[in-house]
Amino acid sequence: MSERQYAAHVGLSRGAIQKAKDTGRLVQHADGSIDAVASDARRAAMTDPAKQRGEARNALSPSPTPKLKPVPDTALSAVGDTLRENGLAAPITGGGTTFLQAKTANEVLKAQERKLKLAMLKGELIDRDRAVGLVFRLAREERDAWVTWPARAAALMASELGVMIADHGSLEPVMMQKVLEAHVRAQLDSLAEVRIDLR
């Protein structure tokens, strides 16, 4: 083979072949042509495997398959949950998740996140901690209102009952019930006027 033919044969440049020729890594015939089979064997013996390239390297020392990090089961189940929530086919249990399924789930999650951000900007959503704090404050205010109610209502009820006794000469249970019911309704009406500010 000529230098050009041998360069094409091994996938190297002609300059690299000339350099290999000068360093004695090629076997030549008397006419200066290159013995391809013998030269391949000599080059393989004299070349550091770490420096080989192309097909020769792959043939002599195939590169190890890269190790992929295992995907946590929680991530896989989250992909399945997201796909199922949106009416899409979820991966079969134990069968792994395909790249397309994971990509679809990722796009769905991004769309949901954008939807939530938009809802927050429109004022349709409130902060969870603020809502919990507000509910706690309202419950405490209502409790306090009922705790102090008997002391406030007792004097009013006594005077009203006193008037009824003076008018009727005696106190009947139905009178007590009507006075108590009127004051309870007044208390409920006052509590119903509470205005909730979620901002």
N, C-alpha and C positions, 0 to 999 in steps of 0.2 A: 504494500500500500504506500501511496505517497503521503507526505505530511498532511496535506489537505484532507485526504480520504480518512486517514487515521484520526485526525481531529474530529471529523464528523462522526466517526465510529464511536469514539469515547465521550463525545459531547464537550470537548474542551476547545479553547482557541488554538490557532496555529502557533501563536507565540508560546503557549504553554507546552505544546508538543516539541517545539525547538529547544526549549529549556530542558525538558525531560531527556531529549536526545543528547544535549551537552553534558548532562549529569550522569549519563550512562544508564538511565532507567528504561530505555527502549532497546529492543533487539533488532539489529539491522542486517539486511542481506549485503552481499559484496557489492551490489550495484547501488546501495544507498537507500533502497526501499525498506519499509518497516515490516517486520514479521508480526502481524497483529496478535496471533494467539500467544506467542512467546512474550511479546511486549506487555500484553494484558497481565500475564502471570507475574512477570518481573515487577511491574508497577504495583500490583496488589501486594506483593511481598515487601516492597520497599516503602510503600506509602503508609503514613500514620492514619489509622482508621478515623481519627477525630478530624483529619483534614480532608477526607474524601468528600466529593460532592456528586450530585446528580444520581444517575442510575447505578453507577458503580458502587456508591455508598449504600444505596438501598439494597442492592443485591448482596453485598458483603455483611453489612450490619444494619438491618432495618431498624428505624427509630421506634422506640417503645411507644405504645399508645398512651396519650396523655391521661393522667388520672383526673377524673371529674369529681368535684366535691358532691357528696350526697345531699339531696334536697331534704330538709326536715319534713317529717310527716305532717306537722302542723301547717306548713306552707302548702303542701299538696291538698290537705283537707280544706284550707281556705279557698284555694282555686276551685275545688269542687263545689263548695257552698256558694261562691259567687256566681258560678255558671248556673247552678240549679235555681238560685233566687231570680235569675233573669231569663228562665225558661230555655236555657241552652243545655246541650248534652254534657254531663259531668263525666270525668274519667271513671273507668271501672275500678272498683276497689282492688288494690293489689296489682293493678295493671300499669301503674305509673301515669304520669300526665304528659301528654304530647306538648311539643313546643307551641303548636297552634292553640291548644286549649289554654296554656299558661298565658300566651300573648293576648288571647281574647279576654281572659279573666282580668288581666292587667288593664286593658283598655276599658272594660266595664267599670272597674274600680276607679280609674281616673275620671270617667264620666260621672260617676256617683259623687266623687269628691268635688268636682266642679259644680254639680247641682246643689250640693250642700253649701258651698261657699256663696253661690248666687242667692240661695234662700236666706243665708245670714245677712247678706248685703241688703236684701229687700225687707229685712226685719221680720221674717216669718219664723225664724228660729231664735231661741235665747240660750244663754249659757246655762248649762246644767247646774253648776254650783250656785249661781244666782237664783235659779228657780227653787232649788232646795232650801236656800236661805230664806226666800220670800215665803214659802209655805210654812216653814218653821215659825217665822215671825208672826204670820197671820194666825196660826194655831195658838201661839202663846197669847196674843192679844185677845182672842175669843175666850180662851180659858180664864184670863184675868177679868174679862168683862162679866163672866158668869160667877166668878168667885166673889166679886164685889156687889153683884146684883141684889142678893137678899137684904143686905144692910141698907141699900138705897130704896128698895121697894117696900120694905117692912113698914116704915113710917107712913107712906102713902096709902098702903093697904089698910093699916089700922084706922086711919082717919076716915077712909071710905066705908069701912065696915061699921065704924062708930055712927056714921050718918044713917046707914041702913038699919042698924039696931034701933036708933031713935025713931025712925019712920015706921018700922014694922013691929017694934016692941020686943023682938027676939031675933036671934041669928040662926038662919037656916043654912044647911050645908050647901045648897044651890047658890046662895049668895056668896059664900066663900069661894066656890068654884068659879063664878063669874068674875069676881075681882082678881083672883089669881090668874085666870086665863087672859084677862085684859092686859095685865102687867107683863106676862110672859110674851104675848104677841107684840107688845110695844118694844120689849127687849130684842126680840128677833128682827123686828123692822129696823131698829137702830144698827144691828149688826149687818143687815143686808145692804146698808149704805156704804160699806167699805169699798173703796176704789183700789183696784189692783194696778200698780204701775210696774210693768215688766222691763222698763228701760233702765 
